Amino acid sequence: MTPGIERVKKAKVPHTLHEYDHDPSCTSFGLEAAKKLGIPAERIFKTLVVALDGRELAVGILPVNSMLSMKLFAKAAGVKKAEMAAKPDVERSTGYVLGGVSPLGQKKRLRTFIDRSAEEHGTILVSAGRRGLDIELTPRDLRMLTNGTFAPLCQEEPREPSAGRGN
């Protein structure tokens, strides 16, 4: 049992665990989960740790098939600059290894921002605290458990060049 699962159970939040055989050669953990669990990628959310103005770490939770916009993250957090946190800082502050970072049960409680697209789904999946194990719960319960804030966090999808522009 991971600290993330313990946190959910202690709060008596309804949830479902989803386990799958993680392929150690796979580096796209969230997309691997979507494929192996047969769940659309837009319902599986990754947990990213971001450094804010070089002083504070924060958590971003967004669909695995999306890219984090540092500009939108900084705006949501009310800071000037956001950048991905260094691996040692992530593992030290969360207590989890990369690819298994859960937004739940982290060693140090970090400010948390959840992409607003989560609100479009009845339930979403996030890492339960190790590779190959996800936990399904409502976005509202995830927000409550993390004291999170819903905000736009994802980069816009690249647009196709307009026809006839000579691109």
C-alpha positions in Angstrom: 0.0 0.0 0.0 1.3 3.4 -1.0 1.0 6.7 1.0 -1.4 7.9 -1.8 -3.7 4.9 -1.3 -3.5 5.3 2.5 -4.5 9.0 2.2 -7.6 8.2 0.1 -8.6 5.3 2.4 -8.2 7.5 5.6 -10.4 10.2 4.0 -13.0 7.5 3.2 -13.1 8.7 -0.4 -14.7 6.3 -3.0 -12.0 5.0 -5.4 -10.9 2.2 -7.6 -7.4 0.9 -8.0 -6.2 -0.1 -11.5 -3.1 -2.2 -11.7 -1.2 -3.2 -14.9 2.2 -4.8 -15.8 4.5 -1.9 -16.3 7.1 -2.4 -19.0 10.4 -1.1 -17.6 11.5 0.0 -21.1 8.5 2.3 -21.4 9.2 6.0 -20.7 5.7 7.4 -21.4 4.1 6.1 -18.2 0.7 7.7 -18.6 0.2 6.7 -22.2 1.3 3.2 -21.3 -1.4 3.2 -18.5 -4.1 4.4 -21.0 -3.2 1.6 -23.5 -2.9 -1.2 -21.0 -6.0 -0.2 -19.0 -8.1 0.5 -22.1 -9.0 4.0 -20.8 -9.0 7.1 -22.9 -5.8 9.1 -22.4 -7.8 12.3 -21.6 -9.1 10.6 -18.4 -5.6 9.6 -17.2 -3.8 12.5 -15.5 0.0 12.8 -15.0 1.5 14.5 -12.0 4.3 17.0 -12.7 6.4 18.9 -10.2 7.3 22.4 -11.2 9.7 25.0 -9.7 8.1 28.4 -9.2 10.4 31.4 -9.4 13.2 29.1 -8.3 11.9 29.2 -4.7 8.9 26.9 -4.3 7.8 23.6 -5.8 4.2 23.0 -6.9 2.3 20.2 -8.5 0.5 20.2 -11.9 -2.0 17.5 -12.7 -3.0 17.2 -16.4 -4.0 14.7 -19.0 -1.2 12.4 -20.1 -1.8 13.3 -23.8 -1.3 17.0 -23.1 1.7 19.3 -22.6 2.1 21.6 -19.7 2.2 25.3 -20.5 4.7 26.9 -18.2 3.2 30.3 -18.9 -0.3 29.1 -17.8 1.1 27.3 -14.8 2.9 30.5 -13.7 -0.2 32.5 -14.2 -2.3 30.0 -12.1 0.3 30.1 -9.3 0.6 33.9 -9.4 4.4 33.9 -10.2 6.6 35.1 -13.0 8.4 31.9 -13.9 7.7 28.2 -13.9 10.0 25.4 -15.0 10.2 21.7 -14.5 11.7 20.7 -11.1 14.9 18.7 -11.0 14.5 15.0 -10.5 16.2 14.9 -7.1 14.0 17.7 -5.8 10.9 15.9 -7.1 11.8 12.6 -5.5 12.9 14.3 -2.2 9.8 16.4 -1.8 7.2 13.8 -2.9 8.7 10.6 -1.6 8.0 9.0 -5.0 10.1 8.0 -8.0 9.6 9.6 -11.4 6.9 7.7 -13.3 5.2 6.9 -10.1 4.6 10.3 -8.5 1.2 10.5 -7.0 -0.5 13.8 -6.2 -1.7 12.0 -3.1 0.2 11.2 0.1 3.3 13.2 -0.8 6.0 13.7 1.9 5.7 17.5 1.7 2.3 19.1 0.8 2.8 21.2 -2.3 0.5 23.7 -3.9 -1.5 21.8 -6.4 -3.1 22.8 -9.7 -5.4 20.5 -11.7 -6.1 21.1 -15.3 -9.7 22.3 -15.7 -10.4 19.6 -18.2 -10.6 17.2 -15.3 -14.0 18.7 -14.5 -15.4 17.3 -17.8 -15.1 13.7 -16.5 -17.1 11.9 -13.8 -13.8 10.2 -12.7 -10.2 10.5 -13.6 -7.1 8.3 -12.9 -3.9 9.5 -11.3 -0.8 7.6 -10.2 -1.4 5.7 -6.9 2.3 6.0 -6.0 4.1 3.5 -8.1 4.6 2.6 -11.7 1.8 0.2 -12.9 -0.8 1.4 -10.3 -3.4 4.1 -10.8 -6.2 5.2 -8.6 -9.6 6.4 -10.0 -11.6 9.0 -8.2 -13.7 12.1 -8.9 -12.0 15.3 -9.8 -13.8 17.0 -6.9 -12.4 14.4 -4.5 -8.9 14.9 -6.0 -9.2 18.6 -5.5 -10.3 18.1 -1.9 -7.6 15.6 -1.0 -4.8 17.8 -2.5 -6.3 21.2 -1.6 -5.9 21.9 -5.3 -7.2 24.5 -7.6 -8.7 23.9 -11.1 -7.0 26.1 -13.7 -6.1 25.9 -17.4 -2.6 24.3 -17.6 -2.3 22.8 -21.0 -0.6 24.1 -24.1 -2.9 24.7 -27.1 -2.8 21.9 -29.7 -0.6 23.0 -32.6 -2.7 24.3 -35.4 -2.5 23.0 -39.0 -1.2 25.6 -41.5 -4.0 27.2 -43.4 -4.5 25.9 -46.9 -3.1 28.1 -49.6 -0.5 29.9 -47.4 2.4 28.2 -49.2 3.6 26.3 -46.1 
